[in-house]
Protein backbone atom coordinates (compact mmCIF):
# COMPACT_ATOMS: atom_id res chain seq x y z
CA UNK A 1 0.00 0.00 0.00
CA UNK A 2 1.32 3.45 -0.92
CA UNK A 3 0.64 6.57 1.09
CA UNK A 4 0.70 9.88 -0.74
CA UNK A 5 0.25 13.38 0.59
CA UNK A 6 0.03 16.70 -1.18
CA UNK A 7 1.95 18.50 1.57
CA UNK A 8 3.96 21.27 -0.11
CA UNK A 9 6.91 20.65 2.22
CA UNK A 10 7.35 17.18 0.71
CA UNK A 11 8.75 18.80 -2.42
CA UNK A 12 10.47 21.84 -0.93
CA UNK A 13 13.98 22.74 -1.99
CA UNK A 14 15.77 23.74 1.19
CA UNK A 15 18.63 26.23 1.27
CA UNK A 16 21.20 27.02 3.93
CA UNK A 17 21.10 30.27 5.89
CA UNK A 18 24.66 31.54 5.26
CA UNK A 19 25.00 32.99 8.76
CA UNK A 20 23.81 30.22 11.09
CA UNK A 21 23.78 27.22 8.74
CA UNK A 22 20.12 26.34 9.33
CA UNK A 23 18.30 24.59 6.49
CA UNK A 24 15.24 26.61 5.52
CA UNK A 25 12.51 26.63 2.89
CA UNK A 26 13.06 29.80 0.83
CA UNK A 27 9.30 30.21 0.33
CA UNK A 28 8.83 30.62 4.08
CA UNK A 29 12.12 32.31 5.02
CA UNK A 30 12.02 35.29 7.37
CA UNK A 31 13.70 37.50 4.77
CA UNK A 32 16.17 37.45 1.90
CA UNK A 33 18.96 39.59 0.50
CA UNK A 34 20.49 40.01 -2.96
CA UNK A 35 24.27 40.16 -3.05
CA UNK A 36 26.49 40.01 -6.15
CA UNK A 37 23.65 38.52 -8.20
CA UNK A 38 22.82 35.77 -5.69
CA UNK A 39 19.76 35.61 -3.45
CA UNK A 40 20.41 34.56 0.14
CA UNK A 41 17.61 33.43 2.46
CA UNK A 42 17.57 33.77 6.24
CA UNK A 43 15.84 32.03 9.13
CA UNK A 44 15.51 35.31 11.02
CA UNK A 45 15.92 39.05 10.70
CA UNK A 46 18.84 38.76 13.13
CA UNK A 47 20.77 36.54 10.72
CA UNK A 48 19.95 38.94 7.87
CA UNK A 49 21.26 41.86 9.93
CA UNK A 50 24.48 39.95 10.63
CA UNK A 51 24.83 39.28 6.90
CA UNK A 52 24.21 42.98 6.13
CA UNK A 53 27.07 43.96 8.43
CA UNK A 54 29.59 41.91 6.40
CA UNK A 55 28.03 40.39 3.26
CA UNK A 56 31.37 39.38 1.74
CA UNK A 57 32.15 37.21 4.77
CA UNK A 58 28.90 35.27 4.48
CA UNK A 59 28.21 35.62 0.77
CA UNK A 60 31.64 34.40 -0.27
CA UNK A 61 32.93 32.15 2.50
CA UNK A 62 36.55 31.17 2.49
CA UNK A 63 37.33 27.42 2.55
PyMOL Python script that loads the backbone (N, CA, C, O; Angstrom):
from pymol import cmd

cmd.read_pdbstr("""\
ATOM      1  N   UNK A   1       0.834  -1.160   0.000  1.00  0.00           N
ATOM      2  CA  UNK A   1       0.000   0.000   0.000  1.00  0.00           C
ATOM      3  C   UNK A   1       0.892   1.241   0.000  1.00  0.00           C
ATOM      4  O   UNK A   1       1.883   1.299   0.728  1.00  0.00           O
ATOM      5  N   UNK A   2       0.541   2.218  -0.807  1.00  0.00           N
ATOM      6  CA  UNK A   2       1.316   3.447  -0.917  1.00  0.00           C
ATOM      7  C   UNK A   2       0.552   4.594  -0.305  1.00  0.00           C
ATOM      8  O   UNK A   2      -0.647   4.750  -0.537  1.00  0.00           O
ATOM      9  N   UNK A   3       1.245   5.393   0.474  1.00  0.00           N
ATOM     10  CA  UNK A   3       0.637   6.574   1.094  1.00  0.00           C
ATOM     11  C   UNK A   3       1.185   7.812   0.398  1.00  0.00           C
ATOM     12  O   UNK A   3       2.398   7.977   0.268  1.00  0.00           O
ATOM     13  N   UNK A   4       0.289   8.672  -0.045  1.00  0.00           N
ATOM     14  CA  UNK A   4       0.702   9.881  -0.742  1.00  0.00           C
ATOM     15  C   UNK A   4       0.031  11.084  -0.104  1.00  0.00           C
ATOM     16  O   UNK A   4      -1.160  11.060   0.208  1.00  0.00           O
ATOM     17  N   UNK A   5       0.821  12.143   0.086  1.00  0.00           N
ATOM     18  CA  UNK A   5       0.247  13.383   0.594  1.00  0.00           C
ATOM     19  C   UNK A   5       0.558  14.495  -0.388  1.00  0.00           C
ATOM     20  O   UNK A   5       1.500  14.389  -1.173  1.00  0.00           O
ATOM     21  N   UNK A   6      -0.212  15.539  -0.348  1.00  0.00           N
ATOM     22  CA  UNK A   6       0.034  16.704  -1.183  1.00  0.00           C
ATOM     23  C   UNK A   6       0.658  17.831  -0.380  1.00  0.00           C
ATOM     24  O   UNK A   6       0.557  18.995  -0.766  1.00  0.00           O
ATOM     25  N   UNK A   7       1.292  17.506   0.719  1.00  0.00           N
ATOM     26  CA  UNK A   7       1.947  18.500   1.566  1.00  0.00           C
ATOM     27  C   UNK A   7       3.055  19.180   0.776  1.00  0.00           C
ATOM     28  O   UNK A   7       3.958  18.516   0.266  1.00  0.00           O
ATOM     29  N   UNK A   8       2.988  20.508   0.673  1.00  0.00           N
ATOM     30  CA  UNK A   8       3.963  21.267  -0.110  1.00  0.00           C
ATOM     31  C   UNK A   8       5.387  21.076   0.394  1.00  0.00           C
ATOM     32  O   UNK A   8       6.329  21.164  -0.394  1.00  0.00           O
ATOM     33  N   UNK A   9       5.566  20.819   1.676  1.00  0.00           N
ATOM     34  CA  UNK A   9       6.915  20.649   2.218  1.00  0.00           C
ATOM     35  C   UNK A   9       7.565  19.355   1.750  1.00  0.00           C
ATOM     36  O   UNK A   9       8.782  19.206   1.861  1.00  0.00           O
ATOM     37  N   UNK A  10       6.777  18.414   1.228  1.00  0.00           N
ATOM     38  CA  UNK A  10       7.348  17.181   0.707  1.00  0.00           C
ATOM     39  C   UNK A  10       8.260  17.449  -0.481  1.00  0.00           C
ATOM     40  O   UNK A  10       9.185  16.678  -0.739  1.00  0.00           O
ATOM     41  N   UNK A  11       8.009  18.530  -1.203  1.00  0.00           N
ATOM     42  CA  UNK A  11       8.746  18.799  -2.422  1.00  0.00           C
ATOM     43  C   UNK A  11       9.595  20.073  -2.316  1.00  0.00           C
ATOM     44  O   UNK A  11      10.093  20.572  -3.325  1.00  0.00           O
ATOM     45  N   UNK A  12       9.754  20.583  -1.128  1.00  0.00           N
ATOM     46  CA  UNK A  12      10.470  21.841  -0.933  1.00  0.00           C
ATOM     47  C   UNK A  12      11.962  21.666  -1.209  1.00  0.00           C
ATOM     48  O   UNK A  12      12.556  20.636  -0.890  1.00  0.00           O
ATOM     49  N   UNK A  13      12.534  22.673  -1.795  1.00  0.00           N
ATOM     50  CA  UNK A  13      13.980  22.735  -1.987  1.00  0.00           C
ATOM     51  C   UNK A  13      14.516  23.594  -0.854  1.00  0.00           C
ATOM     52  O   UNK A  13      14.259  24.797  -0.815  1.00  0.00           O
ATOM     53  N   UNK A  14      15.242  23.004   0.049  1.00  0.00           N
ATOM     54  CA  UNK A  14      15.767  23.738   1.189  1.00  0.00           C
ATOM     55  C   UNK A  14      17.106  24.375   0.831  1.00  0.00           C
ATOM     56  O   UNK A  14      17.871  23.843   0.027  1.00  0.00           O
ATOM     57  N   UNK A  15      17.367  25.515   1.442  1.00  0.00           N
ATOM     58  CA  UNK A  15      18.631  26.229   1.266  1.00  0.00           C
ATOM     59  C   UNK A  15      19.231  26.459   2.646  1.00  0.00           C
ATOM     60  O   UNK A  15      18.549  26.323   3.662  1.00  0.00           O
ATOM     61  N   UNK A  16      20.496  26.803   2.671  1.00  0.00           N
ATOM     62  CA  UNK A  16      21.197  27.022   3.928  1.00  0.00           C
ATOM     63  C   UNK A  16      21.321  28.507   4.228  1.00  0.00           C
ATOM     64  O   UNK A  16      21.792  29.281   3.395  1.00  0.00           O
ATOM     65  N   UNK A  17      20.895  28.896   5.420  1.00  0.00           N
ATOM     66  CA  UNK A  17      21.100  30.265   5.893  1.00  0.00           C
ATOM     67  C   UNK A  17      22.614  30.444   5.990  1.00  0.00           C
ATOM     68  O   UNK A  17      23.267  29.691   6.712  1.00  0.00           O
ATOM     69  N   UNK A  18      23.198  31.427   5.278  1.00  0.00           N
ATOM     70  CA  UNK A  18      24.658  31.544   5.257  1.00  0.00           C
ATOM     71  C   UNK A  18      25.269  31.999   6.583  1.00  0.00           C
ATOM     72  O   UNK A  18      26.479  31.876   6.771  1.00  0.00           O
ATOM     73  N   UNK A  19      24.469  32.514   7.489  1.00  0.00           N
ATOM     74  CA  UNK A  19      25.001  32.985   8.763  1.00  0.00           C
ATOM     75  C   UNK A  19      25.027  31.867   9.802  1.00  0.00           C
ATOM     76  O   UNK A  19      26.068  31.598  10.401  1.00  0.00           O
ATOM     77  N   UNK A  20      23.883  31.214  10.015  1.00  0.00           N
ATOM     78  CA  UNK A  20      23.805  30.216  11.087  1.00  0.00           C
ATOM     79  C   UNK A  20      23.865  28.772  10.597  1.00  0.00           C
ATOM     80  O   UNK A  20      24.058  27.852  11.392  1.00  0.00           O
ATOM     81  N   UNK A  21      23.701  28.570   9.285  1.00  0.00           N
ATOM     82  CA  UNK A  21      23.783  27.220   8.741  1.00  0.00           C
ATOM     83  C   UNK A  21      22.484  26.432   8.787  1.00  0.00           C
ATOM     84  O   UNK A  21      22.468  25.265   8.395  1.00  0.00           O
ATOM     85  N   UNK A  22      21.403  27.028   9.249  1.00  0.00           N
ATOM     86  CA  UNK A  22      20.119  26.335   9.333  1.00  0.00           C
ATOM     87  C   UNK A  22      19.562  26.077   7.935  1.00  0.00           C
ATOM     88  O   UNK A  22      19.645  26.936   7.058  1.00  0.00           O
ATOM     89  N   UNK A  23      18.995  24.890   7.735  1.00  0.00           N
ATOM     90  CA  UNK A  23      18.301  24.587   6.491  1.00  0.00           C
ATOM     91  C   UNK A  23      16.903  25.180   6.564  1.00  0.00           C
ATOM     92  O   UNK A  23      16.168  24.944   7.522  1.00  0.00           O
ATOM     93  N   UNK A  24      16.541  25.957   5.537  1.00  0.00           N
ATOM     94  CA  UNK A  24      15.235  26.612   5.524  1.00  0.00           C
ATOM     95  C   UNK A  24      14.601  26.505   4.146  1.00  0.00           C
ATOM     96  O   UNK A  24      15.287  26.348   3.136  1.00  0.00           O
ATOM     97  N   UNK A  25      13.277  26.592   4.129  1.00  0.00           N
ATOM     98  CA  UNK A  25      12.511  26.629   2.891  1.00  0.00           C
ATOM     99  C   UNK A  25      12.490  28.087   2.428  1.00  0.00           C
ATOM    100  O   UNK A  25      11.983  28.938   3.159  1.00  0.00           O
ATOM    101  N   UNK A  26      13.012  28.405   1.260  1.00  0.00           N
ATOM    102  CA  UNK A  26      13.056  29.795   0.834  1.00  0.00           C
ATOM    103  C   UNK A  26      11.675  30.438   0.689  1.00  0.00           C
ATOM    104  O   UNK A  26      11.553  31.660   0.778  1.00  0.00           O
ATOM    105  N   UNK A  27      10.655  29.647   0.472  1.00  0.00           N
ATOM    106  CA  UNK A  27       9.305  30.207   0.330  1.00  0.00           C
ATOM    107  C   UNK A  27       8.728  30.663   1.659  1.00  0.00           C
ATOM    108  O   UNK A  27       7.756  31.417   1.689  1.00  0.00           O
ATOM    109  N   UNK A  28       9.322  30.212   2.760  1.00  0.00           N
ATOM    110  CA  UNK A  28       8.830  30.615   4.084  1.00  0.00           C
ATOM    111  C   UNK A  28       9.921  31.275   4.925  1.00  0.00           C
ATOM    112  O   UNK A  28       9.771  31.416   6.138  1.00  0.00           O
ATOM    113  N   UNK A  29      11.019  31.681   4.282  1.00  0.00           N
ATOM    114  CA  UNK A  29      12.118  32.307   5.019  1.00  0.00           C
ATOM    115  C   UNK A  29      11.670  33.626   5.635  1.00  0.00           C
ATOM    116  O   UNK A  29      10.724  34.254   5.161  1.00  0.00           O
ATOM    117  N   UNK A  30      12.353  34.035   6.688  1.00  0.00           N
ATOM    118  CA  UNK A  30      12.019  35.290   7.371  1.00  0.00           C
ATOM    119  C   UNK A  30      12.279  36.486   6.465  1.00  0.00           C
ATOM    120  O   UNK A  30      11.525  37.458   6.475  1.00  0.00           O
ATOM    121  N   UNK A  31      13.345  36.409   5.686  1.00  0.00           N
ATOM    122  CA  UNK A  31      13.701  37.496   4.775  1.00  0.00           C
ATOM    123  C   UNK A  31      14.775  36.995   3.817  1.00  0.00           C
ATOM    124  O   UNK A  31      15.283  35.884   3.971  1.00  0.00           O
ATOM    125  N   UNK A  32      15.112  37.800   2.847  1.00  0.00           N
ATOM    126  CA  UNK A  32      16.172  37.449   1.898  1.00  0.00           C
ATOM    127  C   UNK A  32      16.942  38.705   1.529  1.00  0.00           C
ATOM    128  O   UNK A  32      16.485  39.825   1.755  1.00  0.00           O
ATOM    129  N   UNK A  33      18.107  38.496   0.963  1.00  0.00           N
ATOM    130  CA  UNK A  33      18.956  39.590   0.502  1.00  0.00           C
ATOM    131  C   UNK A  33      19.550  39.196  -0.844  1.00  0.00           C
ATOM    132  O   UNK A  33      19.816  38.021  -1.098  1.00  0.00           O
ATOM    133  N   UNK A  34      19.755  40.197  -1.707  1.00  0.00           N
ATOM    134  CA  UNK A  34      20.487  40.009  -2.957  1.00  0.00           C
ATOM    135  C   UNK A  34      21.904  40.520  -2.726  1.00  0.00           C
ATOM    136  O   UNK A  34      22.107  41.596  -2.163  1.00  0.00           O
ATOM    137  N   UNK A  35      22.876  39.736  -3.166  1.00  0.00           N
ATOM    138  CA  UNK A  35      24.273  40.162  -3.048  1.00  0.00           C
ATOM    139  C   UNK A  35      25.053  39.571  -4.213  1.00  0.00           C
ATOM    140  O   UNK A  35      25.079  38.355  -4.399  1.00  0.00           O
ATOM    141  N   UNK A  36      25.685  40.435  -4.996  1.00  0.00           N
ATOM    142  CA  UNK A  36      26.491  40.014  -6.148  1.00  0.00           C
ATOM    143  C   UNK A  36      25.732  39.048  -7.056  1.00  0.00           C
ATOM    144  O   UNK A  36      26.298  38.068  -7.539  1.00  0.00           O
ATOM    145  N   UNK A  37      24.452  39.328  -7.284  1.00  0.00           N
ATOM    146  CA  UNK A  37      23.653  38.520  -8.198  1.00  0.00           C
ATOM    147  C   UNK A  37      23.106  37.217  -7.628  1.00  0.00           C
ATOM    148  O   UNK A  37      22.514  36.424  -8.359  1.00  0.00           O
ATOM    149  N   UNK A  38      23.295  36.990  -6.346  1.00  0.00           N
ATOM    150  CA  UNK A  38      22.818  35.774  -5.689  1.00  0.00           C
ATOM    151  C   UNK A  38      21.809  36.161  -4.615  1.00  0.00           C
ATOM    152  O   UNK A  38      21.999  37.141  -3.895  1.00  0.00           O
ATOM    153  N   UNK A  39      20.741  35.386  -4.513  1.00  0.00           N
ATOM    154  CA  UNK A  39      19.763  35.610  -3.452  1.00  0.00           C
ATOM    155  C   UNK A  39      20.100  34.695  -2.282  1.00  0.00           C
ATOM    156  O   UNK A  39      20.299  33.492  -2.446  1.00  0.00           O
ATOM    157  N   UNK A  40      20.158  35.296  -1.097  1.00  0.00           N
ATOM    158  CA  UNK A  40      20.409  34.559   0.142  1.00  0.00           C
ATOM    159  C   UNK A  40      19.148  34.621   0.993  1.00  0.00           C
ATOM    160  O   UNK A  40      18.498  35.664   1.071  1.00  0.00           O
ATOM    161  N   UNK A  41      18.805  33.520   1.623  1.00  0.00           N
ATOM    162  CA  UNK A  41      17.609  33.427   2.456  1.00  0.00           C
ATOM    163  C   UNK A  41      18.024  33.212   3.905  1.00  0.00           C
ATOM    164  O   UNK A  41      19.032  32.567   4.193  1.00  0.00           O
ATOM    165  N   UNK A  42      17.211  33.775   4.822  1.00  0.00           N
ATOM    166  CA  UNK A  42      17.572  33.769   6.235  1.00  0.00           C
ATOM    167  C   UNK A  42      16.437  33.242   7.102  1.00  0.00           C
ATOM    168  O   UNK A  42      15.259  33.430   6.797  1.00  0.00           O
ATOM    169  N   UNK A  43      16.818  32.582   8.186  1.00  0.00           N
ATOM    170  CA  UNK A  43      15.844  32.027   9.126  1.00  0.00           C
ATOM    171  C   UNK A  43      15.243  33.114  10.010  1.00  0.00           C
ATOM    172  O   UNK A  43      14.153  32.948  10.558  1.00  0.00           O
ATOM    173  N   UNK A  44      15.970  34.238  10.145  1.00  0.00           N
ATOM    174  CA  UNK A  44      15.506  35.315  11.018  1.00  0.00           C
ATOM    175  C   UNK A  44      16.055  36.653  10.541  1.00  0.00           C
ATOM    176  O   UNK A  44      17.018  36.709   9.776  1.00  0.00           O
ATOM    177  N   UNK A  45      15.438  37.708  10.997  1.00  0.00           N
ATOM    178  CA  UNK A  45      15.921  39.053  10.699  1.00  0.00           C
ATOM    179  C   UNK A  45      17.297  39.263  11.324  1.00  0.00           C
ATOM    180  O   UNK A  45      18.131  39.976  10.764  1.00  0.00           O
ATOM    181  N   UNK A  46      17.536  38.650  12.475  1.00  0.00           N
ATOM    182  CA  UNK A  46      18.838  38.757  13.133  1.00  0.00           C
ATOM    183  C   UNK A  46      19.962  38.228  12.260  1.00  0.00           C
ATOM    184  O   UNK A  46      21.020  38.851  12.166  1.00  0.00           O
ATOM    185  N   UNK A  47      19.745  37.079  11.619  1.00  0.00           N
ATOM    186  CA  UNK A  47      20.766  36.536  10.717  1.00  0.00           C
ATOM    187  C   UNK A  47      20.939  37.451   9.505  1.00  0.00           C
ATOM    188  O   UNK A  47      22.062  37.643   9.037  1.00  0.00           O
ATOM    189  N   UNK A  48      19.860  38.009   8.997  1.00  0.00           N
ATOM    190  CA  UNK A  48      19.954  38.937   7.866  1.00  0.00           C
ATOM    191  C   UNK A  48      20.742  40.183   8.259  1.00  0.00           C
ATOM    192  O   UNK A  48      21.547  40.679   7.471  1.00  0.00           O
ATOM    193  N   UNK A  49      20.519  40.688   9.461  1.00  0.00           N
ATOM    194  CA  UNK A  49      21.262  41.858   9.928  1.00  0.00           C
ATOM    195  C   UNK A  49      22.750  41.552  10.062  1.00  0.00           C
ATOM    196  O   UNK A  49      23.587  42.395   9.739  1.00  0.00           O
ATOM    197  N   UNK A  50      23.083  40.363  10.532  1.00  0.00           N
ATOM    198  CA  UNK A  50      24.484  39.945  10.630  1.00  0.00           C
ATOM    199  C   UNK A  50      25.107  39.887   9.237  1.00  0.00           C
ATOM    200  O   UNK A  50      26.235  40.336   9.038  1.00  0.00           O
ATOM    201  N   UNK A  51      24.375  39.339   8.284  1.00  0.00           N
ATOM    202  CA  UNK A  51      24.826  39.282   6.897  1.00  0.00           C
ATOM    203  C   UNK A  51      25.054  40.690   6.355  1.00  0.00           C
ATOM    204  O   UNK A  51      26.072  40.950   5.714  1.00  0.00           O
ATOM    205  N   UNK A  52      24.109  41.603   6.609  1.00  0.00           N
ATOM    206  CA  UNK A  52      24.209  42.983   6.127  1.00  0.00           C
ATOM    207  C   UNK A  52      25.470  43.678   6.633  1.00  0.00           C
ATOM    208  O   UNK A  52      26.046  44.512   5.934  1.00  0.00           O
ATOM    209  N   UNK A  53      25.893  43.338   7.836  1.00  0.00           N
ATOM    210  CA  UNK A  53      27.070  43.965   8.432  1.00  0.00           C
ATOM    211  C   UNK A  53      28.358  43.565   7.710  1.00  0.00           C
ATOM    212  O   UNK A  53      29.324  44.328   7.717  1.00  0.00           O
ATOM    213  N   UNK A  54      28.390  42.380   7.087  1.00  0.00           N
ATOM    214  CA  UNK A  54      29.594  41.912   6.396  1.00  0.00           C
ATOM    215  C   UNK A  54      29.200  40.889   5.325  1.00  0.00           C
ATOM    216  O   UNK A  54      29.497  39.703   5.471  1.00  0.00           O
ATOM    217  N   UNK A  55      28.540  41.329   4.258  1.00  0.00           N
ATOM    218  CA  UNK A  55      28.034  40.388   3.262  1.00  0.00           C
ATOM    219  C   UNK A  55      29.117  39.583   2.551  1.00  0.00           C
ATOM    220  O   UNK A  55      28.863  38.455   2.127  1.00  0.00           O
ATOM    221  N   UNK A  56      30.307  40.136   2.415  1.00  0.00           N
ATOM    222  CA  UNK A  56      31.368  39.378   1.744  1.00  0.00           C
ATOM    223  C   UNK A  56      31.834  38.187   2.585  1.00  0.00           C
ATOM    224  O   UNK A  56      32.252  37.165   2.041  1.00  0.00           O
ATOM    225  N   UNK A  57      31.762  38.320   3.889  1.00  0.00           N
ATOM    226  CA  UNK A  57      32.147  37.209   4.767  1.00  0.00           C
ATOM    227  C   UNK A  57      31.187  36.034   4.599  1.00  0.00           C
ATOM    228  O   UNK A  57      31.616  34.883   4.526  1.00  0.00           O
ATOM    229  N   UNK A  58      29.902  36.323   4.539  1.00  0.00           N
ATOM    230  CA  UNK A  58      28.896  35.267   4.477  1.00  0.00           C
ATOM    231  C   UNK A  58      28.489  34.909   3.053  1.00  0.00           C
ATOM    232  O   UNK A  58      28.084  33.778   2.785  1.00  0.00           O
ATOM    233  N   UNK A  59      28.597  35.868   2.146  1.00  0.00           N
ATOM    234  CA  UNK A  59      28.206  35.620   0.766  1.00  0.00           C
ATOM    235  C   UNK A  59      29.270  34.915  -0.040  1.00  0.00           C
ATOM    236  O   UNK A  59      28.980  34.290  -1.060  1.00  0.00           O
ATOM    237  N   UNK A  60      30.502  35.017   0.419  1.00  0.00           N
ATOM    238  CA  UNK A  60      31.637  34.400  -0.265  1.00  0.00           C
ATOM    239  C   UNK A  60      32.564  33.786   0.767  1.00  0.00           C
ATOM    240  O   UNK A  60      33.678  34.266   0.976  1.00  0.00           O
ATOM    241  N   UNK A  61      32.099  32.715   1.418  1.00  0.00           N
ATOM    242  CA  UNK A  61      32.927  32.146   2.498  1.00  0.00           C
ATOM    243  C   UNK A  61      34.254  31.600   1.979  1.00  0.00           C
ATOM    244  O   UNK A  61      34.357  31.110   0.854  1.00  0.00           O
ATOM    245  N   UNK A  62      35.236  31.699   2.817  1.00  0.00           N
ATOM    246  CA  UNK A  62      36.552  31.166   2.492  1.00  0.00           C
ATOM    247  C   UNK A  62      36.624  29.723   2.963  1.00  0.00           C
ATOM    248  O   UNK A  62      36.140  29.396   4.047  1.00  0.00           O
ATOM    249  N   UNK A  63      37.233  28.847   2.142  1.00  0.00           N
ATOM    250  CA  UNK A  63      37.327  27.421   2.547  1.00  0.00           C
ATOM    251  C   UNK A  63      38.188  27.194   3.768  1.00  0.00           C
ATOM    252  O   UNK A  63      38.348  26.055   4.207  1.00  0.00           O
TER     253      UNK A  63
END
""", "prot")
cmd.dss("prot")
cmd.show_as("cartoon", "prot")
cmd.util.cbc("prot")
cmd.orient("prot")
